[in-house]
Every structure is written in C-alpha cells, then in structure tokens.
C-alpha cells in the first residue's frame, strides 16, 4: 500500500476573486458536472470565504483551501497553500 497518509480534511482548489477584506479572501471553485439527461458537461461554481492569516494572497492566484472550524458567520475555510500565482500584465 501507499505509505502516504491520506488527509481527512476536505480540500478544494480555486481562484481568488477578491482580497479586499482583512485576512479574508473570496475563492471561486469551479467543477465540471455531466448533465444527467443530455450528457453535456456543465461548469458549476461556488464561492467560499477563506481565512488568509498572512494577507499575502492576491486576486487571480490559484489556492488550495481546507475546511476548518467556523471563524465567522460566512468563513469556514482556511488557505493552506498557493498553487499558482497570478501573472502580472
């Protein structure tokens, strides 16, 4: 078997669409779902508020977020790592 230990916390990967709040970012997570009748793939999306302790994440960055205890009314996720930084134009 694989020697790696599987994480029990739920993780998602998405793009940061807003970092205007203090220590909070809004992450847009998109997933592709097959339509049950027509078979066409549809892009469904959800937005999550995630805690960013260092305030180092910028808009356009791709980040991984993990479920945590409720930190506020809407914030139950934390940023665990930056997968890809946004390219400056």
C-alpha positions as a Markdown table, in Angstrom:
| # | Residue | x | y | z |
|---|---|---|---|---|
| 1 | Unk | 0.0 | 0.0 | 0.0 |
| 2 | Unk | 0.9 | 3.6 | -0.3 |
| 3 | Unk | 3.0 | 5.0 | 2.6 |
| 4 | Unk | 1.4 | 8.4 | 2.4 |
| 5 | Unk | -1.2 | 9.3 | 5.0 |
| 6 | Unk | -4.5 | 10.5 | 3.5 |
| 7 | Unk | -5.8 | 13.8 | 4.8 |
| 8 | Unk | -9.2 | 13.6 | 6.4 |
| 9 | Unk | -9.9 | 17.3 | 6.0 |
| 10 | Unk | -11.9 | 18.4 | 2.9 |
| 11 | Unk | -9.8 | 20.5 | 0.5 |
| 12 | Unk | -10.7 | 22.4 | -2.7 |
| 13 | Unk | -8.7 | 24.3 | -5.3 |
| 14 | Unk | -10.0 | 27.6 | -6.7 |
| 15 | Unk | -9.1 | 31.0 | -8.0 |
| 16 | Unk | -9.1 | 34.1 | -5.7 |
| 17 | Unk | -11.6 | 36.7 | -7.0 |
| 18 | Unk | -11.4 | 39.2 | -4.1 |
| 19 | Unk | -8.9 | 40.1 | -1.4 |
| 20 | Unk | -10.4 | 43.4 | -0.3 |
| 21 | Unk | -11.2 | 42.2 | 3.3 |
| 22 | Unk | -8.7 | 41.9 | 6.1 |
| 23 | Unk | -7.3 | 38.4 | 6.4 |
| 24 | Unk | -10.1 | 37.0 | 4.2 |
| 25 | Unk | -10.2 | 36.1 | 0.5 |
| 26 | Unk | -13.1 | 35.0 | -1.7 |
| 27 | Unk | -12.3 | 31.8 | -3.6 |
| 28 | Unk | -14.2 | 30.7 | -6.7 |
| 29 | Unk | -14.2 | 26.9 | -7.1 |
| 30 | Unk | -15.4 | 25.6 | -10.4 |
| 31 | Unk | -16.3 | 21.9 | -11.1 |
| 32 | Unk | -17.4 | 20.1 | -14.2 |
| 33 | Unk | -20.6 | 18.1 | -13.9 |
| 34 | Unk | -22.2 | 15.9 | -16.5 |
| 35 | Unk | -25.8 | 16.6 | -17.2 |
| 36 | Unk | -27.9 | 13.6 | -16.2 |
| 37 | Unk | -30.1 | 13.6 | -19.3 |
| 38 | Unk | -28.2 | 15.2 | -22.2 |
| 39 | Unk | -24.7 | 14.2 | -21.2 |
| 40 | Unk | -23.2 | 17.6 | -21.8 |
| 41 | Unk | -20.6 | 18.9 | -19.3 |
| 42 | Unk | -21.7 | 22.0 | -17.3 |
| 43 | Unk | -19.4 | 24.2 | -15.3 |
| 44 | Unk | -20.8 | 24.8 | -11.8 |
| 45 | Unk | -19.2 | 27.2 | -9.4 |
| 46 | Unk | -19.3 | 28.1 | -5.7 |
| 47 | Unk | -17.7 | 31.0 | -3.8 |
| 48 | Unk | -16.1 | 30.4 | -0.4 |
| 49 | Unk | -14.7 | 32.9 | 2.1 |
| 50 | Unk | -11.3 | 31.6 | 3.3 |
| 51 | Unk | -9.1 | 32.8 | 6.1 |
| 52 | Unk | -5.6 | 34.1 | 5.0 |
| 53 | Unk | -3.6 | 34.9 | 8.1 |
| 54 | Unk | -0.6 | 36.5 | 6.3 |
| 55 | Unk | -2.7 | 38.6 | 3.8 |
| 56 | Unk | -0.2 | 37.6 | 1.1 |
| 57 | Unk | -2.7 | 36.1 | -1.4 |
| 58 | Unk | -3.7 | 38.3 | -4.4 |
| 59 | Unk | -6.5 | 38.3 | -6.9 |
| 60 | Unk | -6.0 | 35.7 | -9.6 |
| 61 | Unk | -3.9 | 33.3 | -7.5 |
| 62 | Unk | -4.9 | 29.7 | -7.6 |
| 63 | Unk | -5.1 | 28.5 | -4.0 |
| 64 | Unk | -5.9 | 25.3 | -2.0 |
| 65 | Unk | -8.4 | 25.8 | 0.8 |
| 66 | Unk | -9.2 | 23.4 | 3.6 |
| 67 | Unk | -12.3 | 23.1 | 5.8 |
| 68 | Unk | -11.9 | 24.4 | 9.3 |
| 69 | Unk | -14.0 | 25.3 | 12.3 |
| 70 | Unk | -16.3 | 28.3 | 11.8 |
| 71 | Unk | -14.2 | 31.5 | 12.1 |
| 72 | Unk | -17.1 | 33.9 | 11.4 |
| 73 | Unk | -20.6 | 33.8 | 10.0 |
| 74 | Unk | -19.5 | 33.0 | 6.4 |
| 75 | Unk | -15.9 | 31.9 | 6.9 |
| 76 | Unk | -15.3 | 28.2 | 7.5 |
| 77 | Unk | -12.3 | 27.6 | 5.2 |
| 78 | Unk | -8.6 | 28.4 | 5.5 |
| 79 | Unk | -6.0 | 28.9 | 2.8 |
| 80 | Unk | -3.4 | 26.1 | 3.1 |
| 81 | Unk | -1.1 | 26.8 | 0.1 |
| 82 | Unk | -0.8 | 28.9 | -3.1 |
| 83 | Unk | -0.8 | 26.5 | -6.1 |
| 84 | Unk | -0.1 | 29.2 | -8.7 |
| 85 | Unk | 0.5 | 32.9 | -8.5 |
| 86 | Unk | -1.3 | 35.3 | -10.9 |
| 87 | Unk | 0.8 | 36.6 | -13.8 |
| 88 | Unk | 1.2 | 40.4 | -13.8 |
| 89 | Unk | 0.3 | 42.1 | -17.0 |
